Amino acid sequence: MTSSMWRSTVPDDGREPPEIDTSVAHVARVYDYWLGGKDHFAADREVGDEAIRIYPDMRSSVRANRAFLRRSVGYLAAEAGIRQFLDIGTGLPSANNTHEVAQAIAPESRVVYVDNDPIVLAHARALLTSSPEGATGYLDADARDTGKILTAAGELLDFRKPVGVMLLAILQLIPDDDDPYRLVVQLMEAVPPGSFLVITHVAGGMEQTPGALEAAARLSQLLPQRVSPRSQAQVATFFDGLELVEPGVVPVQQWRPASAEEAAARAALWGGVGRKP
Protein backbone atom coordinates (compact mmCIF):
# COMPACT_ATOMS: atom_id res chain seq x y z
CA MET A 1 0.00 0.00 0.00
CA THR A 2 1.31 3.46 -0.89
CA SER A 3 2.02 5.62 2.13
CA SER A 4 -0.07 8.78 2.56
CA MET A 5 3.07 10.70 3.47
CA TRP A 6 5.79 12.07 1.20
CA ARG A 7 9.23 11.57 2.72
CA SER A 8 12.68 13.01 2.21
CA THR A 9 13.93 9.48 1.55
CA VAL A 10 11.49 9.22 -1.40
CA PRO A 11 11.62 12.70 -2.97
CA ASP A 12 9.51 11.84 -6.00
CA ASP A 13 7.12 8.90 -5.93
CA GLY A 14 5.18 9.90 -9.05
CA ARG A 15 2.16 11.34 -7.27
CA GLU A 16 0.84 14.58 -8.70
CA PRO A 17 -0.50 17.38 -6.46
CA PRO A 18 -4.11 18.46 -6.98
CA GLU A 19 -5.08 21.31 -9.26
CA ILE A 20 -5.26 24.74 -7.67
CA ASP A 21 -8.15 27.16 -8.19
CA THR A 22 -6.32 30.47 -8.49
CA SER A 23 -9.54 32.47 -8.78
CA VAL A 24 -10.43 31.89 -5.11
CA ALA A 25 -8.24 33.35 -2.37
CA HIS A 26 -6.71 30.85 0.01
CA VAL A 27 -5.36 31.55 3.48
CA ALA A 28 -1.99 29.88 2.77
CA ARG A 29 -1.38 32.04 -0.31
CA VAL A 30 -2.62 35.21 1.43
CA TYR A 31 -0.21 34.49 4.28
CA ASP A 32 2.59 33.98 1.75
CA TYR A 33 1.73 37.37 0.23
CA TRP A 34 1.96 39.07 3.62
CA LEU A 35 5.35 37.45 4.20
CA GLY A 36 6.63 38.77 0.88
CA GLY A 37 6.66 35.38 -0.85
CA LYS A 38 5.93 34.69 -4.50
CA ASP A 39 3.39 31.84 -4.39
CA HIS A 40 0.16 33.85 -4.62
CA PHE A 41 -2.28 35.12 -7.22
CA ALA A 42 -4.44 38.19 -7.86
CA ALA A 43 -7.32 36.93 -5.69
CA ASP A 44 -4.95 36.36 -2.77
CA ARG A 45 -3.37 39.79 -3.12
CA GLU A 46 -6.77 41.48 -3.18
CA VAL A 47 -7.79 39.80 0.06
CA GLY A 48 -4.39 40.45 1.61
CA ASP A 49 -4.52 44.14 0.74
CA GLU A 50 -8.02 44.46 2.17
CA ALA A 51 -6.83 43.01 5.48
CA ILE A 52 -3.82 45.36 5.52
CA ARG A 53 -6.12 48.30 4.88
CA ILE A 54 -8.07 47.41 8.02
CA TYR A 55 -5.06 46.28 10.10
CA PRO A 56 -1.91 48.03 8.80
CA ASP A 57 0.38 45.94 11.04
CA MET A 58 -0.61 42.67 9.36
CA ARG A 59 2.78 42.12 7.72
CA SER A 60 4.58 42.84 10.98
CA SER A 61 2.28 40.37 12.74
CA VAL A 62 2.97 37.45 10.38
CA ARG A 63 6.71 38.15 10.45
CA ALA A 64 6.58 38.07 14.25
CA ASN A 65 4.85 34.70 14.02
CA ARG A 66 7.71 33.32 11.90
CA ALA A 67 10.25 34.74 14.34
CA PHE A 68 8.41 32.97 17.16
CA LEU A 69 8.65 29.70 15.21
CA ARG A 70 12.42 30.10 14.94
CA ARG A 71 12.82 30.90 18.63
CA SER A 72 10.48 28.19 19.91
CA VAL A 73 11.95 25.43 17.73
CA GLY A 74 15.41 26.63 18.71
CA TYR A 75 14.43 26.37 22.37
CA LEU A 76 13.05 22.85 21.96
CA ALA A 77 16.08 21.61 20.03
CA ALA A 78 18.85 23.38 21.95
CA GLU A 79 17.53 23.57 25.51
CA ALA A 80 14.85 20.88 25.80
CA GLY A 81 16.62 18.22 23.72
CA ILE A 82 13.67 17.56 21.40
CA ARG A 83 14.60 15.65 18.25
CA GLN A 84 11.14 15.01 16.78
CA PHE A 85 8.62 17.58 15.56
CA LEU A 86 5.03 17.32 14.33
CA ASP A 87 4.22 20.61 12.58
CA ILE A 88 0.48 20.85 11.82
CA GLY A 89 -0.78 23.68 9.62
CA THR A 90 2.59 24.11 8.00
CA GLY A 91 1.83 26.72 5.39
CA LEU A 92 3.98 27.44 2.36
CA PRO A 93 7.73 26.88 2.58
CA SER A 94 9.51 30.00 3.78
CA ALA A 95 12.75 30.92 5.49
CA ASN A 96 13.51 29.16 8.77
CA ASN A 97 11.14 26.23 8.39
CA THR A 98 10.92 23.90 11.38
CA HIS A 99 13.32 21.29 9.97
CA GLU A 100 15.88 23.93 9.01
CA VAL A 101 15.94 25.43 12.50
CA ALA A 102 15.93 22.07 14.29
CA GLN A 103 18.50 20.36 12.07
CA ALA A 104 20.85 23.33 12.23
CA ILE A 105 21.05 22.59 15.97
CA ALA A 106 20.57 18.81 15.93
CA PRO A 107 21.08 17.31 12.44
CA GLU A 108 19.41 14.05 13.47
CA SER A 109 16.05 15.78 14.04
CA ARG A 110 13.00 14.27 12.35
CA VAL A 111 10.09 16.46 11.24
CA VAL A 112 6.63 15.67 9.89
CA TYR A 113 4.73 18.52 8.29
CA VAL A 114 0.93 18.42 7.97
CA ASP A 115 -1.32 20.61 5.85
CA ASN A 116 -4.29 20.21 3.53
CA ASP A 117 -3.92 23.33 1.37
CA PRO A 118 -3.49 22.37 -2.31
CA ILE A 119 -0.92 25.13 -2.80
CA VAL A 120 1.16 23.79 0.10
CA LEU A 121 0.95 20.27 -1.29
CA ALA A 122 2.13 21.56 -4.66
CA HIS A 123 5.27 22.90 -2.97
CA ALA A 124 5.68 20.04 -0.48
CA ARG A 125 8.93 18.84 -1.99
CA ALA A 126 10.57 22.08 -0.84
CA LEU A 127 9.83 20.95 2.72
CA LEU A 128 11.35 17.52 2.15
CA THR A 129 14.97 18.60 2.20
CA SER A 130 16.81 17.18 5.17
CA SER A 131 20.22 16.73 6.71
CA PRO A 132 21.65 13.28 5.96
CA GLU A 133 21.30 12.36 9.63
CA GLY A 134 17.66 13.43 9.95
CA ALA A 135 14.45 13.03 7.97
CA THR A 136 11.39 15.04 6.95
CA GLY A 137 7.95 14.04 5.77
CA TYR A 138 4.86 15.81 4.45
CA LEU A 139 1.31 14.61 5.07
CA ASP A 140 -1.73 15.93 3.22
CA ALA A 141 -4.37 15.91 5.97
CA ASP A 142 -6.90 18.12 7.72
CA ALA A 143 -5.75 19.27 11.17
CA ARG A 144 -8.99 17.89 12.61
CA ASP A 145 -8.20 14.35 11.43
CA THR A 146 -5.94 13.50 14.34
CA GLY A 147 -6.27 9.75 13.77
CA LYS A 148 -4.89 9.98 10.24
CA ILE A 149 -2.18 12.40 11.32
CA LEU A 150 -0.93 10.28 14.18
CA THR A 151 -1.02 7.03 12.21
CA ALA A 152 0.90 8.44 9.26
CA ALA A 153 3.34 10.46 11.38
CA GLY A 154 4.20 7.24 13.19
CA GLU A 155 5.99 6.11 10.02
CA LEU A 156 8.68 8.72 10.67
CA LEU A 157 8.34 9.64 14.35
CA ASP A 158 8.76 7.37 17.36
CA PHE A 159 5.90 8.24 19.72
CA ARG A 160 7.67 6.48 22.56
CA LYS A 161 10.07 9.44 22.62
CA PRO A 162 9.24 13.13 23.21
CA VAL A 163 7.77 15.13 20.33
CA GLY A 164 7.38 18.85 19.78
CA VAL A 165 3.79 19.38 18.56
CA MET A 166 3.61 22.63 16.59
CA LEU A 167 0.25 24.36 15.99
CA LEU A 168 1.19 27.79 14.68
CA ALA A 169 -1.58 30.08 13.44
CA ILE A 170 -3.87 27.12 12.70
CA LEU A 171 -6.24 26.75 15.65
CA GLN A 172 -8.02 30.02 14.84
CA LEU A 173 -9.18 28.32 11.63
CA ILE A 174 -10.95 25.61 13.65
CA PRO A 175 -14.28 26.89 15.03
CA ASP A 176 -15.61 26.00 18.45
CA ASP A 177 -18.16 23.72 16.77
CA ASP A 178 -15.26 21.45 15.77
CA ASP A 179 -13.84 21.47 19.32
CA PRO A 180 -10.22 22.54 18.81
CA TYR A 181 -9.55 21.87 22.49
CA ARG A 182 -10.34 18.17 22.03
CA LEU A 183 -8.05 18.10 19.01
CA VAL A 184 -5.15 19.34 21.15
CA VAL A 185 -5.97 16.83 23.89
CA GLN A 186 -5.92 13.97 21.38
CA LEU A 187 -2.54 15.03 20.04
CA MET A 188 -0.97 15.43 23.46
CA GLU A 189 -2.41 12.13 24.71
CA ALA A 190 -0.54 10.42 21.87
CA VAL A 191 2.91 11.75 22.86
CA PRO A 192 4.90 10.76 25.97
CA PRO A 193 5.91 12.85 28.98
CA GLY A 194 8.64 15.31 28.11
CA SER A 195 6.87 16.30 24.88
CA PHE A 196 6.00 19.92 24.16
CA LEU A 197 3.06 21.84 22.72
CA VAL A 198 3.75 25.06 20.79
CA ILE A 199 0.86 27.34 19.81
CA THR A 200 0.36 30.71 18.20
CA HIS A 201 -3.16 32.03 17.75
CA VAL A 202 -4.84 35.14 16.35
CA ALA A 203 -5.62 37.28 19.37
CA GLY A 204 -8.95 38.40 20.66
CA GLY A 205 -8.98 41.08 23.34
CA MET A 206 -5.37 42.17 22.89
CA GLU A 207 -4.73 45.84 23.60
CA GLN A 208 -2.88 48.10 21.18
CA THR A 209 -3.84 46.15 18.06
CA PRO A 210 -6.41 48.46 16.45
CA GLY A 211 -8.12 46.90 13.48
CA ALA A 212 -6.95 43.34 14.14
CA LEU A 213 -10.37 41.95 15.09
CA GLU A 214 -12.04 43.81 12.26
CA ALA A 215 -9.49 42.33 9.83
CA ALA A 216 -10.18 38.82 11.14
CA ALA A 217 -13.92 39.34 10.65
CA ARG A 218 -13.35 40.61 7.12
CA LEU A 219 -11.10 37.67 6.28
CA SER A 220 -13.87 35.34 7.45
CA GLN A 221 -16.09 36.95 4.80
CA LEU A 222 -13.53 36.85 2.01
CA LEU A 223 -11.91 33.44 2.56
CA PRO A 224 -13.40 29.93 2.53
CA GLN A 225 -11.94 29.55 6.01
CA ARG A 226 -13.48 31.27 9.03
CA VAL A 227 -11.11 33.05 11.43
CA SER A 228 -11.95 32.72 15.13
CA PRO A 229 -9.80 34.98 17.34
CA ARG A 230 -9.53 33.85 20.96
CA SER A 231 -8.60 35.63 24.17
CA GLN A 232 -5.41 35.07 26.15
CA ALA A 233 -7.36 32.99 28.68
CA GLN A 234 -8.93 30.88 25.92
CA VAL A 235 -5.53 30.21 24.34
CA ALA A 236 -4.07 29.36 27.76
CA THR A 237 -6.78 26.70 28.12
CA PHE A 238 -5.13 24.74 25.28
CA PHE A 239 -2.24 24.18 27.70
CA ASP A 240 -4.36 22.72 30.52
CA GLY A 241 -2.46 19.87 32.17
CA LEU A 242 0.87 21.05 30.77
CA GLU A 243 3.69 23.01 32.38
CA LEU A 244 3.89 26.40 30.70
CA VAL A 245 7.41 27.50 29.80
CA GLU A 246 8.20 31.05 30.93
CA PRO A 247 6.95 33.66 30.14
CA GLY A 248 3.68 31.76 29.54
CA VAL A 249 1.04 32.72 26.98
CA VAL A 250 2.02 36.20 25.81
CA PRO A 251 2.07 38.27 22.61
CA VAL A 252 4.33 36.31 20.25
CA GLN A 253 6.93 39.06 20.10
CA GLN A 254 7.30 38.93 23.88
CA TRP A 255 8.07 35.21 24.06
CA ARG A 256 11.85 35.13 24.62
CA PRO A 257 12.68 37.74 21.95
CA ALA A 258 16.17 37.48 20.48
CA SER A 259 16.56 41.25 20.21
CA ALA A 260 14.99 44.55 21.17
CA GLU A 261 13.78 44.81 17.58
CA GLU A 262 11.88 41.50 17.84
CA ALA A 263 10.40 42.53 21.19
CA ALA A 264 9.14 45.80 19.69
CA ALA A 265 7.39 44.17 16.72
CA ARG A 266 3.68 44.91 16.36
CA ALA A 267 1.63 41.72 16.26
CA ALA A 268 -1.83 40.43 17.12
CA LEU A 269 -1.12 36.83 18.08
CA TRP A 270 -0.74 35.00 21.36
CA GLY A 271 2.05 32.48 21.66
CA GLY A 272 3.08 29.88 24.22
CA VAL A 273 5.00 26.67 24.85
CA GLY A 274 4.01 23.94 27.32
CA ARG A 275 5.69 20.72 28.48
CA LYS A 276 3.85 17.49 29.17
CA PRO A 277 4.85 16.36 32.68
C-alpha positions in Angstrom: 0.0 0.0 0.0 1.3 3.5 -0.9 2.0 5.6 2.1 -0.1 8.8 2.6 3.1 10.7 3.5 5.8 12.1 1.2 9.2 11.6 2.7 12.7 13.0 2.2 13.9 9.5 1.6 11.5 9.2 -1.4 11.6 12.7 -3.0 9.5 11.8 -6.0 7.1 8.9 -5.9 5.2 9.9 -9.0 2.2 11.3 -7.3 0.8 14.6 -8.7 -0.5 17.4 -6.5 -4.1 18.5 -7.0 -5.1 21.3 -9.3 -5.3 24.7 -7.7 -8.1 27.2 -8.2 -6.3 30.5 -8.5 -9.5 32.5 -8.8 -10.4 31.9 -5.1 -8.2 33.3 -2.4 -6.7 30.8 0.0 -5.4 31.5 3.5 -2.0 29.9 2.8 -1.4 32.0 -0.3 -2.6 35.2 1.4 -0.2 34.5 4.3 2.6 34.0 1.8 1.7 37.4 0.2 2.0 39.1 3.6 5.4 37.4 4.2 6.6 38.8 0.9 6.7 35.4 -0.9 5.9 34.7 -4.5 3.4 31.8 -4.4 0.2 33.8 -4.6 -2.3 35.1 -7.2 -4.4 38.2 -7.9 -7.3 36.9 -5.7 -4.9 36.4 -2.8 -3.4 39.8 -3.1 -6.8 41.5 -3.2 -7.8 39.8 0.1 -4.4 40.4 1.6 -4.5 44.1 0.7 -8.0 44.5 2.2 -6.8 43.0 5.5 -3.8 45.4 5.5 -6.1 48.3 4.9 -8.1 47.4 8.0 -5.1 46.3 10.1 -1.9 48.0 8.8 0.4 45.9 11.0 -0.6 42.7 9.4 2.8 42.1 7.7 4.6 42.8 11.0 2.3 40.4 12.7 3.0 37.5 10.4 6.7 38.1 10.5 6.6 38.1 14.3 4.8 34.7 14.0 7.7 33.3 11.9 10.3 34.7 14.3 8.4 33.0 17.2 8.7 29.7 15.2 12.4 30.1 14.9 12.8 30.9 18.6 10.5 28.2 19.9 11.9 25.4 17.7 15.4 26.6 18.7 14.4 26.4 22.4 13.1 22.9 22.0 16.1 21.6 20.0 18.9 23.4 21.9 17.5 23.6 25.5 14.9 20.9 25.8 16.6 18.2 23.7 13.7 17.6 21.4 14.6 15.6 18.3 11.1 15.0 16.8 8.6 17.6 15.6 5.0 17.3 14.3 4.2 20.6 12.6 0.5 20.9 11.8 -0.8 23.7 9.6 2.6 24.1 8.0 1.8 26.7 5.4 4.0 27.4 2.4 7.7 26.9 2.6 9.5 30.0 3.8 12.8 30.9 5.5 13.5 29.2 8.8 11.1 26.2 8.4 10.9 23.9 11.4 13.3 21.3 10.0 15.9 23.9 9.0 15.9 25.4 12.5 15.9 22.1 14.3 18.5 20.4 12.1 20.9 23.3 12.2 21.0 22.6 16.0 20.6 18.8 15.9 21.1 17.3 12.4 19.4 14.0 13.5 16.1 15.8 14.0 13.0 14.3 12.4 10.1 16.5 11.2 6.6 15.7 9.9 4.7 18.5 8.3 0.9 18.4 8.0 -1.3 20.6 5.9 -4.3 20.2 3.5 -3.9 23.3 1.4 -3.5 22.4 -2.3 -0.9 25.1 -2.8 1.2 23.8 0.1 0.9 20.3 -1.3 2.1 21.6 -4.7 5.3 22.9 -3.0 5.7 20.0 -0.5 8.9 18.8 -2.0 10.6 22.1 -0.8 9.8 20.9 2.7 11.4 17.5 2.1 15.0 18.6 2.2 16.8 17.2 5.2 20.2 16.7 6.7 21.6 13.3 6.0 21.3 12.4 9.6 17.7 13.4 10.0 14.4 13.0 8.0 11.4 15.0 6.9 8.0 14.0 5.8 4.9 15.8 4.4 1.3 14.6 5.1 -1.7 15.9 3.2 -4.4 15.9 6.0 -6.9 18.1 7.7 -5.7 19.3 11.2 -9.0 17.9 12.6 -8.2 14.4 11.4 -5.9 13.5 14.3 -6.3 9.7 13.8 -4.9 10.0 10.2 -2.2 12.4 11.3 -0.9 10.3 14.2 -1.0 7.0 12.2 0.9 8.4 9.3 3.3 10.5 11.4 4.2 7.2 13.2 6.0 6.1 10.0 8.7 8.7 10.7 8.3 9.6 14.3 8.8 7.4 17.4 5.9 8.2 19.7 7.7 6.5 22.6 10.1 9.4 22.6 9.2 13.1 23.2 7.8 15.1 20.3 7.4 18.8 19.8 3.8 19.4 18.6 3.6 22.6 16.6 0.3 24.4 16.0 1.2 27.8 14.7 -1.6 30.1 13.4 -3.9 27.1 12.7 -6.2 26.7 15.7 -8.0 30.0 14.8 -9.2 28.3 11.6 -10.9 25.6 13.7 -14.3 26.9 15.0 -15.6 26.0 18.5 -18.2 23.7 16.8 -15.3 21.4 15.8 -13.8 21.5 19.3 -10.2 22.5 18.8 -9.5 21.9 22.5 -10.3 18.2 22.0 -8.1 18.1 19.0 -5.2 19.3 21.1 -6.0 16.8 23.9 -5.9 14.0 21.4 -2.5 15.0 20.0 -1.0 15.4 23.5 -2.4 12.1 24.7 -0.5 10.4 21.9 2.9 11.8 22.9 4.9 10.8 26.0 5.9 12.9 29.0 8.6 15.3 28.1 6.9 16.3 24.9 6.0 19.9 24.2 3.1 21.8 22.7 3.7 25.1 20.8 0.9 27.3 19.8 0.4 30.7 18.2 -3.2 32.0 17.8 -4.8 35.1 16.4 -5.6 37.3 19.4 -8.9 38.4 20.7 -9.0 41.1 23.3 -5.4 42.2 22.9 -4.7 45.8 23.6 -2.9 48.1 21.2 -3.8 46.2 18.1 -6.4 48.5 16.4 -8.1 46.9 13.5 -7.0 43.3 14.1 -10.4 42.0 15.1 -12.0 43.8 12.3 -9.5 42.3 9.8 -10.2 38.8 11.1 -13.9 39.3 10.6 -13.4 40.6 7.1 -11.1 37.7 6.3 -13.9 35.3 7.4 -16.1 36.9 4.8 -13.5 36.9 2.0 -11.9 33.4 2.6 -13.4 29.9 2.5 -11.9 29.5 6.0 -13.5 31.3 9.0 -11.1 33.1 11.4 -11.9 32.7 15.1 -9.8 35.0 17.3 -9.5 33.8 21.0 -8.6 35.6 24.2 -5.4 35.1 26.1 -7.4 33.0 28.7 -8.9 30.9 25.9 -5.5 30.2 24.3 -4.1 29.4 27.8 -6.8 26.7 28.1 -5.1 24.7 25.3 -2.2 24.2 27.7 -4.4 22.7 30.5 -2.5 19.9 32.2 0.9 21.0 30.8 3.7 23.0 32.4 3.9 26.4 30.7 7.4 27.5 29.8 8.2 31.0 30.9 7.0 33.7 30.1 3.7 31.8 29.5 1.0 32.7 27.0 2.0 36.2 25.8 2.1 38.3 22.6 4.3 36.3 20.3 6.9 39.1 20.1 7.3 38.9 23.9 8.1 35.2 24.1 11.8 35.1 24.6 12.7 37.7 22.0 16.2 37.5 20.5 16.6 41.2 20.2 15.0 44.5 21.2 13.8 44.8 17.6 11.9 41.5 17.8 10.4 42.5 21.2 9.1 45.8 19.7 7.4 44.2 16.7 3.7 44.9 16.4 1.6 41.7 16.3 -1.8 40.4 17.1 -1.1 36.8 18.1 -0.7 35.0 21.4 2.0 32.5 21.7 3.1 29.9 24.2 5.0 26.7 24.8 4.0 23.9 27.3 5.7 20.7 28.5 3.8 17.5 29.2 4.9 16.4 32.7 
